[in-house]
Amino acid sequence: MCCFFSALVLLGPRMAILVWWLMSPARWEAAFSSFWWSLLGFLFAPWTTLMWVSVAPGGVVGFDWVILGLGVLADVASYSSSAYGNRERYMAA
């Protein structure tokens, strides 16, 4: 179950980015000025990238900042939970 959850957290948002990019490339071009920003987001901050694409084309105002903050928190949580799991594994050995 733990491996399934880890795979879902790591691959879920990246698969969503890939599908959304294939379905609506114009939205991605409107959200990012360069392909490299979207690629870096795909690799290092997939949840934040998804949230940015959902709010950026209309301009980021008001409640949009909360949505972006949730994306950042999801990325930080995914990285910190894997680091915490590694720490527990090495301390038990």
Backbone as JSON, one array per atom type, in Angstrom:
{
  "sequence": "MCCFFSALVLLGPRMAILVWWLMSPARWEAAFSSFWWSLLGFLFAPWTTLMWVSVAPGGVVGFDWVILGLGVLADVASYSSSAYGNRERYMAA",
  "N": [[0.82, -1.19, 0.0], [1.97, 1.22, 0.72], [3.86, 1.63, -1.3], [2.18, 1.93, -3.48], [0.82, 4.29, -2.79], [2.99, 6.08, -2.77], [3.77, 5.96, -5.47], [1.47, 7.01, -6.64], [1.44, 9.63, -5.61], [3.8, 10.62, -6.71], [3.57, 10.15, -9.5], [0.96, 10.86, -10.19], [0.29, 13.78, -10.33], [2.03, 14.45, -12.39], [1.18, 12.92, -14.53], [-1.3, 14.09, -14.85], [-0.49, 16.64, -15.66], [0.67, 16.02, -18.13], [-1.53, 14.97, -19.59], [-3.28, 17.19, -19.53], [-1.75, 19.07, -20.87], [-1.63, 17.91, -23.4], [-4.31, 18.03, -24.11], [-4.99, 20.75, -23.99], [-3.0, 22.76, -25.2], [-2.8, 25.51, -25.71], [-3.57, 26.83, -23.37], [-1.44, 26.27, -21.7], [0.6, 27.62, -23.01], [-0.29, 30.18, -22.59], [-0.01, 30.37, -19.85], [2.7, 30.05, -19.25], [5.75, 31.67, -20.06], [7.83, 30.48, -21.29], [8.88, 27.3, -22.52], [10.64, 26.0, -20.89], [10.11, 26.72, -18.22], [7.71, 25.36, -17.71], [8.64, 22.76, -18.02], [10.54, 22.56, -15.92], [8.77, 22.88, -13.79], [7.25, 20.56, -14.14], [9.15, 18.62, -13.5], [10.1, 19.27, -10.85], [8.14, 20.59, -9.25], [5.3, 19.59, -9.43], [2.61, 19.82, -8.44], [2.34, 22.55, -7.86], [2.73, 23.56, -10.42], [0.47, 22.57, -11.75], [-1.53, 23.98, -10.35], [-0.79, 26.6, -11.0], [-1.22, 26.7, -13.76], [-3.95, 26.42, -13.74], [-4.87, 28.85, -12.69], [-3.4, 31.02, -13.76], [-3.81, 31.99, -16.55], [-5.99, 33.81, -16.48], [-5.04, 35.75, -14.86], [-3.53, 36.27, -11.7], [-5.18, 36.78, -8.9], [-6.61, 37.7, -5.75], [-8.29, 35.01, -4.33], [-6.89, 33.2, -5.79], [-4.25, 33.15, -4.98], [-4.34, 31.64, -2.68], [-4.97, 29.15, -3.73], [-2.62, 28.67, -5.21], [-0.85, 28.57, -3.05], [-1.72, 26.22, -1.8], [-0.9, 24.38, -3.7], [1.9, 24.67, -3.53], [2.25, 23.82, -0.88], [1.45, 21.14, -1.15], [3.5, 20.15, -2.79], [5.74, 20.54, -1.11], [5.0, 18.89, 1.0], [5.0, 16.39, -0.25], [7.72, 16.03, -0.8], [8.85, 16.26, 1.77], [7.63, 14.2, 3.19], [8.67, 11.91, 2.0], [11.36, 12.21, 2.68], [11.18, 12.04, 5.46], [10.29, 9.4, 5.71], [12.54, 8.04, 4.74], [14.38, 8.71, 6.71], [13.36, 7.37, 8.95], [13.63, 4.75, 8.12], [16.43, 4.41, 7.94], [17.19, 4.86, 10.56], [16.17, 2.7, 11.88], [17.72, 0.63, 11.08]],
  "CA": [[0.0, 0.0, 0.0], [2.85, 2.38, 0.79], [4.45, 1.83, -2.63], [1.11, 2.43, -4.33], [0.61, 5.69, -2.44], [4.16, 6.83, -3.24], [3.68, 6.06, -6.93], [0.36, 7.91, -6.95], [1.86, 11.0, -5.3], [4.86, 11.03, -7.63], [3.17, 10.09, -10.9], [-0.37, 11.42, -10.39], [0.26, 15.14, -10.88], [2.78, 14.5, -13.65], [0.28, 12.4, -15.57], [-2.31, 15.12, -15.07], [0.15, 17.68, -16.46], [0.83, 15.51, -19.49], [-2.86, 14.9, -20.24], [-3.81, 18.55, -19.7], [-0.96, 19.72, -21.91], [-2.05, 17.36, -24.69], [-5.69, 18.44, -24.4], [-5.12, 22.2, -24.09], [-1.67, 23.39, -25.23], [-2.89, 26.97, -25.71], [-3.63, 27.28, -21.98], [-0.07, 26.18, -21.18], [1.36, 28.71, -23.6], [-0.74, 31.41, -21.94], [0.42, 30.36, -18.46], [4.16, 30.1, -19.14], [6.39, 32.43, -21.12], [8.82, 29.62, -21.91], [8.7, 25.87, -22.32], [11.53, 25.55, -19.82], [9.43, 26.87, -16.92], [6.77, 24.25, -17.54], [9.42, 21.54, -17.84], [11.05, 22.57, -14.55], [7.64, 22.62, -12.91], [6.92, 19.14, -14.29], [10.15, 17.81, -12.83], [10.37, 19.56, -9.45], [6.99, 21.09, -8.49], [4.14, 19.3, -10.28], [1.34, 20.33, -7.9], [2.35, 24.0, -8.05], [2.56, 23.78, -11.85], [-0.96, 22.36, -12.05], [-2.3, 25.1, -9.81], [-0.46, 27.8, -11.76], [-1.92, 26.64, -15.05], [-5.39, 26.59, -13.53], [-5.24, 30.23, -12.33], [-2.58, 32.06, -14.38], [-4.26, 32.66, -17.77], [-6.89, 34.92, -16.18], [-4.4, 36.65, -13.91], [-3.52, 35.76, -10.33], [-5.72, 37.78, -7.98], [-7.49, 37.25, -4.68], [-8.28, 33.64, -3.83], [-5.93, 32.43, -6.58], [-3.03, 32.99, -4.2], [-4.58, 30.51, -1.77], [-4.86, 27.94, -4.55], [-1.19, 28.47, -5.45], [-0.25, 28.15, -1.78], [-2.02, 24.8, -1.6], [-0.01, 23.63, -4.59], [3.24, 24.68, -2.93], [2.2, 22.95, 0.3], [1.4, 19.75, -1.61], [4.84, 19.79, -3.23], [6.61, 20.45, 0.07], [4.58, 17.7, 1.75], [5.43, 15.17, -0.94], [9.16, 15.87, -0.61], [9.2, 16.07, 3.18], [7.17, 12.89, 3.66], [9.63, 10.89, 1.56], [12.57, 12.38, 3.49], [10.88, 11.52, 6.79], [10.27, 7.95, 5.6], [13.92, 7.58, 4.62], [15.03, 8.86, 8.01], [12.87, 6.3, 9.8], [14.18, 3.48, 7.63], [17.85, 4.34, 8.29], [17.37, 4.81, 12.02], [15.79, 1.36, 12.34], [18.76, -0.34, 10.7]],
  "C": [[0.86, 1.26, 0.0], [3.47, 2.67, -0.57], [3.41, 2.39, -3.6], [0.86, 3.92, -4.07], [1.77, 6.56, -2.93], [4.12, 7.02, -4.75], [2.58, 7.03, -7.34], [0.75, 9.37, -6.7], [2.89, 11.49, -6.31], [4.39, 11.09, -9.08], [1.82, 10.74, -11.17], [-0.37, 12.82, -10.97], [1.01, 15.24, -12.21], [1.95, 13.94, -14.8], [-0.82, 13.41, -15.88], [-1.74, 16.26, -15.92], [0.25, 17.24, -17.91], [-0.5, 15.48, -20.24], [-3.4, 16.29, -20.5], [-3.06, 19.3, -20.8], [-1.34, 19.21, -23.3], [-3.44, 17.84, -25.09], [-5.82, 19.95, -24.64], [-3.76, 22.9, -24.11], [-1.72, 24.91, -25.22], [-2.93, 27.53, -24.29], [-2.24, 27.27, -21.36], [0.8, 27.29, -21.74], [0.97, 30.05, -22.98], [-0.21, 31.51, -20.5], [1.93, 30.55, -18.3], [4.75, 30.85, -20.32], [7.38, 31.57, -21.89], [8.51, 28.17, -21.61], [9.51, 25.38, -21.13], [10.9, 25.69, -18.44], [8.45, 25.73, -16.68], [7.5, 22.94, -17.35], [10.0, 21.46, -16.42], [9.94, 22.31, -13.54], [7.22, 21.16, -12.96], [7.88, 18.27, -13.49], [10.19, 18.02, -11.31], [9.16, 19.99, -8.63], [5.7, 20.85, -9.28], [2.82, 19.86, -9.74], [1.25, 21.84, -8.09], [2.15, 24.34, -9.52], [1.11, 23.6, -12.25], [-1.8, 23.53, -11.56], [-2.03, 26.37, -10.59], [-1.2, 27.82, -13.08], [-3.42, 26.85, -14.87], [-5.78, 28.04, -13.26], [-4.54, 31.31, -13.15], [-3.17, 32.7, -15.63], [-5.22, 33.83, -17.53], [-6.28, 35.97, -15.28], [-4.55, 36.12, -12.5], [-3.95, 36.88, -9.4], [-6.54, 37.09, -6.9], [-7.25, 35.82, -4.23], [-7.32, 32.75, -4.61], [-4.63, 32.2, -5.83], [-3.16, 31.84, -3.21], [-4.43, 29.2, -2.53], [-3.39, 27.64, -4.85], [-0.47, 28.01, -4.18], [-0.51, 26.69, -1.47], [-1.16, 23.92, -2.49], [1.4, 23.55, -4.04], [3.28, 23.76, -1.71], [2.17, 21.47, -0.09], [2.77, 19.29, -2.09], [5.79, 19.62, -2.05], [6.27, 19.19, 0.86], [5.04, 16.42, 1.06], [6.93, 14.95, -0.78], [9.51, 15.59, 0.85], [8.73, 14.71, 3.7], [8.13, 11.79, 3.21], [10.93, 11.01, 2.34], [12.36, 11.83, 4.9], [10.86, 10.0, 6.77], [11.67, 7.37, 5.47], [14.65, 7.66, 5.96], [14.63, 7.73, 8.95], [13.48, 4.97, 9.4], [15.64, 3.35, 8.05], [18.08, 4.28, 9.79], [17.04, 3.44, 12.56], [16.88, 0.35, 12.06], [19.95, -0.33, 11.61]]
}
